Amino acid sequence: MVGESISLKEGDLIEIDLSHVPLRPSSKKEIMELETALIIGTIYRPEVLQLILDPVEKATWVDSLAVAAGALAREKAGYPISKIAEELGRSESTVRNHLKGKTKAGKLVRETYELLARGELKLVIPIKGVLVTQDKIKELEERVKELEKENAELKEKLQQTETQEKVEELMKRIESLQKELEEKERILSEIRKLVCTTIHS
């Protein structure tokens, strides 16, 4: 649906496509993709939504799900328990409990993984108001182009600059632009990967 206007209104449903997610990640990027899919897939299960809507349970549950998803994604990538614990900042005992399904979060995340592996994980989420419009995507794309252009111009100026003070000033600006550029590109990438263009009214 590239180039078309996506109009989302109250009551529409948006489908999140998780078919591209690697089940056996072989890189940091793929681990992150699987981890994200496990979190999203688990959070939108009815029983989990009820817990997350409870303000008392919310903080604990979101953290537990994130750790459980991170642990399972890394286990599927072949990481040893010690490395998983180190990366997630948790004890090896906590990681083992999540991976063995001894915790509620660990059990739910593993069930989500099994659904994903069987191709049965379908997420269709009701929309409240506008979520992502084609105009917003276009706006992000244009900002990325602006940042790339300004970045290139600053680098050219940098080569022609002689004073150390001016060089440092330009370097700081380039660094700032680079961070914004990377963030905007990341957002665009996530939108393109996770938002399926099949909209159901």
C-alpha positions in Angstrom: 0.0 0.0 0.0 3.0 2.3 -0.6 1.9 5.7 -1.8 -1.7 5.2 -0.7 -3.4 6.9 2.2 -4.1 4.7 5.2 -7.1 6.0 7.1 -7.6 4.4 10.5 -10.6 5.3 12.5 -12.2 4.2 15.8 -13.2 0.6 15.6 -10.8 -0.4 12.9 -8.5 -3.3 13.4 -4.8 -3.4 12.5 -3.0 -6.7 11.9 0.6 -7.1 13.1 2.6 -9.4 10.8 5.0 -11.5 12.7 5.7 -14.0 9.9 9.2 -12.6 9.2 10.4 -13.1 12.8 13.4 -15.5 13.0 12.8 -18.5 15.3 16.5 -19.3 15.6 18.2 -15.9 15.7 21.8 -15.7 14.5 22.6 -12.1 15.1 21.9 -9.3 17.7 19.4 -7.8 15.2 17.5 -11.1 14.9 17.5 -11.6 18.7 15.9 -8.2 19.1 13.3 -9.1 16.4 12.3 -12.3 18.2 12.4 -10.6 21.6 10.1 -7.8 20.4 7.7 -10.3 18.8 7.5 -12.4 22.0 6.8 -9.3 24.1 4.1 -8.0 21.7 2.6 -11.4 21.2 2.4 -12.1 24.9 1.1 -8.6 25.9 -1.9 -8.8 23.7 -3.1 -12.1 25.1 -6.4 -11.4 27.0 -5.2 -12.7 30.3 -2.0 -10.6 30.2 -3.9 -7.5 29.1 -6.0 -7.8 32.3 -2.9 -7.9 34.4 -1.2 -5.0 32.7 -4.3 -2.8 33.0 -4.0 -3.3 36.8 -1.8 -0.3 37.9 -0.5 -2.4 40.8 0.6 -5.3 38.6 1.7 -3.3 35.5 5.3 -2.4 36.4 6.1 -5.9 37.7 4.5 -7.7 34.7 6.0 -5.5 32.0 9.4 -6.0 33.5 9.0 -9.8 34.0 7.7 -10.3 30.4 10.6 -8.3 29.0 13.1 -10.4 30.9 11.4 -13.7 30.0 11.2 -12.7 26.3 14.8 -11.6 26.3 15.9 -14.8 27.9 14.1 -17.0 25.5 15.2 -15.1 22.4 18.8 -15.5 23.6 18.4 -19.2 24.4 17.1 -19.8 20.9 20.2 -18.1 19.6 22.3 -20.6 21.6 23.5 -18.3 24.4 24.5 -20.0 27.6 22.7 -19.1 30.8 25.6 -17.1 32.2 25.7 -14.9 29.1 21.9 -14.4 29.1 22.0 -13.4 32.8 24.8 -11.0 32.2 23.1 -9.3 29.2 19.8 -9.0 31.0 21.2 -7.9 34.3 19.5 -10.8 36.2 20.7 -13.7 38.2 21.2 -17.1 36.5 18.5 -18.5 38.8 16.0 -16.0 37.6 16.8 -16.7 34.0 16.5 -20.5 34.5 13.1 -20.1 36.2 11.8 -18.1 33.2 13.2 -20.5 30.7 11.8 -23.5 32.5 8.4 -21.9 32.7 8.5 -21.9 36.5 7.4 -18.2 36.4 4.0 -17.1 34.9 5.8 -14.7 32.6 8.2 -17.4 31.4 5.4 -19.9 30.8 3.4 -17.3 28.8 6.3 -16.2 26.7 7.2 -19.9 25.8 3.6 -20.5 24.8 3.8 -17.4 22.6 7.0 -18.8 21.0 5.3 -22.1 20.3 2.3 -20.3 18.6 4.8 -18.3 16.6 6.7 -21.4 15.6 3.5 -23.1 14.4 2.4 -20.0 12.5 -0.6 -19.6 14.7 0.2 -16.3 16.2 -2.2 -13.7 14.7 -2.5 -10.3 16.3 -5.4 -8.2 15.2 -5.6 -5.1 17.5 -8.5 -2.6 17.8 -7.6 0.9 17.0 -8.6 3.9 19.2 -8.1 7.0 17.0 -5.4 7.3 14.4 -2.4 5.1 15.0 0.0 5.4 12.0 -1.0 7.3 8.9 0.8 7.4 5.6 1.3 11.1 6.1 3.2 10.4 9.3 5.4 7.9 7.5 6.0 10.4 4.7 6.9 13.0 7.3 9.5 10.7 8.8 10.9 9.9 5.4 11.3 13.5 4.5 12.9 14.3 7.9 15.4 11.5 7.2 16.3 13.0 3.8 16.7 16.4 5.4 19.0 15.0 8.1 21.1 13.1 5.5 21.5 16.3 3.4 22.4 18.5 6.4 24.8 15.8 7.7 26.6 15.7 4.3 26.8 19.5 4.1 28.3 19.7 7.6 30.9 17.0 6.8 31.9 19.0 3.8 32.2 22.2 5.9 34.3 20.2 8.4 36.9 19.4 5.7 37.2 23.2 4.9 37.4 24.3 8.6 40.7 25.3 10.0 40.1 26.4 13.6 39.9 23.7 16.3 37.0 25.4 18.0 34.9 25.4 14.8 35.8 21.8 14.1 34.6 20.7 17.6 31.4 22.7 17.1 30.7 21.0 13.8 31.6 17.6 15.2 29.0 18.0 18.0 26.3 19.0 15.5 27.1 16.1 13.2 27.0 13.7 16.2 23.6 15.1 17.2 22.2 14.8 13.6 23.5 11.3 13.3 21.7 10.2 16.5 18.4 11.7 15.3 18.9 10.2 11.9 19.5 6.7 13.3 16.4 7.1 15.6 14.1 8.2 12.7 15.4 5.3 10.5 14.8 2.9 13.4 11.2 4.1 13.8 10.5 3.8 10.1 12.0 0.3 10.0 9.8 -0.9 12.9 6.7 0.6 11.3 7.4 -1.1 8.0 8.2 -4.4 9.6 5.5 -4.7 12.2 2.5 -2.9 10.6 0.7 -5.0 8.1 -1.1 -3.0 5.5 -4.1 -5.2 5.7 -6.7 -3.1 7.5 -10.0 -4.6 8.6 -13.0 -2.5 9.2 
